[in-house]
Amino acid sequence: MNSSLNKYIPLVEFIGEACGADFEVILHDTENPERSIIAIKNGHLSGREIGGPMTELALKLARKEEYRDRDFIAGYEGRLQNGKRFISSTFFIKEQEKLIGMLCINFDPSAISALSGQVQKLLDSFHIISGSRENKSDYTEVLDNSVSMLSRSIIDETISSLAVQPDRLTASEKQDVIAELNEQDVFATKGAVAQTARRLNISVPTVYRYLKKIRDEQR
């Protein structure tokens, strides 16, 4: 672990205590993505714990170096596989322009949502019109604990969105699917190549061959 992150560990406890039990606070060591969580408060909200991995969004932000142009991103959607949703924010911890960690806060709005529903029912009963405004973020983060589960979710969602079954895809169409998954950094996680091969009904070497061709063309 980068020793510079030690000073942020008490901050995790402080923010969690100050904001309350509906706020999960996590400190990531980005140099160890498979076991990046080095401090966590209120981890019961997502089920994550110390030693857990980075999410697919965190990996993507690190690889695309979005931290170079900003210090944080705030107010994006986080979610679990069971459908539970959060309002999430991430602060980039940098040292000499290099990303060394991320301080993440995930707010569970379920209590407020329940209260909002009751208020809306009251407004509706008196025929009072309440305005609403959508504010959709550019980011969505899956917060579940397993890196392989995250990659499997992305693979399944991508392939399920296709108009035809995987075994009816042409070789060119399968390569396009792999290119899309590569764009989402899916293949940075262990086991993703094998998962993709199974879902597309092709061999693992074929996936690697398509990946090499795609990455060569991007250079």
N, C-alpha and C positions, 0 to 999 in steps of 0.2 A: 504494500500500500504506500502511496505517496505520502510522506510525513506532513506535507503541507495541508493535507485534509484533516489532520487531527483537530485543528482549531475550529472546524465546522461541526464536529460531533456534538458539543454542548448546545450548539444552535438548534440542532434537530430536536433535542429534548425541550428546549425553551419554546420554540414555535408550537410544538405539539401541545405543551401545557397551556400556553397563552391562548391559543385558538380553540382548543377543546377537542373532545373525542371524535368530532366529525371531520377532523383534518388529519390526514395521514401525511407524515413528513419522512422523506427518504434521502439519504446521502449515498451517491454512487461514486465508486472509483472507476473511471472510464478506462483505465489501463488494464482492468481485469473484467471484461464484459460478462464472462460466464458466471462470475461470483462477485458482482460489482457492489452489492448492497453492504455497506460497512456500518450503517447506523439507520435505525428506523423507529418511529414513534407512531403508535396507533395502527400497527400493522394488521390488526384484526379486521380493518375495513376491506382490505384486498386479499388477506391471507398470506401476504409476503413476509419474509423474514431475512435476517442477516445471512449473507452468503447466497442470496438469490441473484438472478441475472438481470441485465438491462432489458428493457422492453424493445420491441422492434422499432418504435419511433426514436428512442434514445440512440440506438445503434445507427439509424439513418441520419439523425442530426449530427452525430459525431463524424460519420463517414463523409457526409456532404459538406462538413465544416461550416455549418450555418452559424456557429458560435463566433465566427470571425466578423460578422456584420452586425451582431446584436449581443446584448448581455443576457437576455432572457426571452422566453415566450410565455404568454399568460392567457388563461381563459379558454383553453382548448378542451375537447372532450376526451375523457379517459373512460374505458369500459372493461368489464370482465366478461368472460365467456358466458356466464349465466345471465347477462343482460344488465347487470348493475352498472350505473353510470356515475361518473365523477366530473367535476370541474377541475382541470389540472393546470399546473404552471411549473415551469422549469427554469432555474437559474444556472447559467454556465459558469463554472469555476475555472478560471484560466490562470496560467503561470507563464509569463513571457510569451503570450499569444498562443500557448498550447493548452488545449482542453485537458484538464486533469480530473475533473469531477463534475457532478450535477447535483444540485439541491432541488428536490421535487416536492411539491405540495399537491395533494389530491383531496378535494373537498367533496364529501358525500352530501348531496342536496336532497336526499330522500325525505327528511323530516320537513324541509321547507316545501317540497313538492306536494307532500300530503296536505300541508296547511293551505297551500295555494289552491289545491283542488277544492277544499272546503269553502274557501273565500269565493272561488268562482261559482260554486253552487249557490251561495248566498246572493251574489250579484245577479245570477241568472233568475233566481226566484223573484227578484224585484225588477227584472228587465233592465238592469243597468249594464250598459255596454262597456267592456274593459278593453283597452287597446293592447296589442301585443306586437313585438318587434323581434324578428329573427336576427341573431348575430352569430352566424356560423363561422367557426374557426377554420383555418387552413390545415389544421392538424387533428388527427384522431389517434389515440393511443390505447392499445390493448394491454391491460395491467396484470393479467394472469401470470403465475409464477414460472411456468416452464418455457424455456426458449423453444424447445421442439414443438410445444403446443402452439406457440405463437406462429411459427413458420407453417405448421400444419393448417392453422386457421386461415392464413393468407392464401395458401395453396388451394384449400378447399373452396374459399370464397371466389377466387379467380376462376377456377375451373367450373364451378357451379354456375357462374354468370354466362358461360358459353351457350350458344343456341343449340349445339348438338352435343351428343355424348362423346367423351374422350376417345373411344375406340373408333369413332367415325371421322376424327380429325385427320387431315392430310399431314404429311411430314412438315410442310411449310407452316401450317397452322399450329402444330405442336411447337415448332421453333418460336413462333410469335408469342405463345403462352410463356415459354421459358424466358424470352426476352422481357416480357412484362414482369415476371417474378424476379428476374435479375435486377430490374429497375427499382424494385421494392426492397432490395438487399436481402431477399429470402435466403439466398445460397451462402450467406455469411454465417448461418447457424448450422450446427452439426446435425446431420441426418436429413437435411432438406432435399439434397439431390436424390436420395433413395425414396423419399416420400413423393417427390415429383414424378419419378420414374414409375412408381406403382400407380399413381393416379392417371398418368397418361398412357399406361400400358406399353412402355418402352423400357429399354435396358438402361442401367446406370451409365455405362460407357457412352450411350447415345446422348444422354443429357449432358455429359461432360463435353462431348463433341460439339453439340449445339452451343453450349456456353462459350467454348473457345472461339467458335466462329463469330458469335455475337460480340464478344469482347474485343476480338481482333478488328472487327468492323468499326468499333467505337473509338479506336486509337487514332 
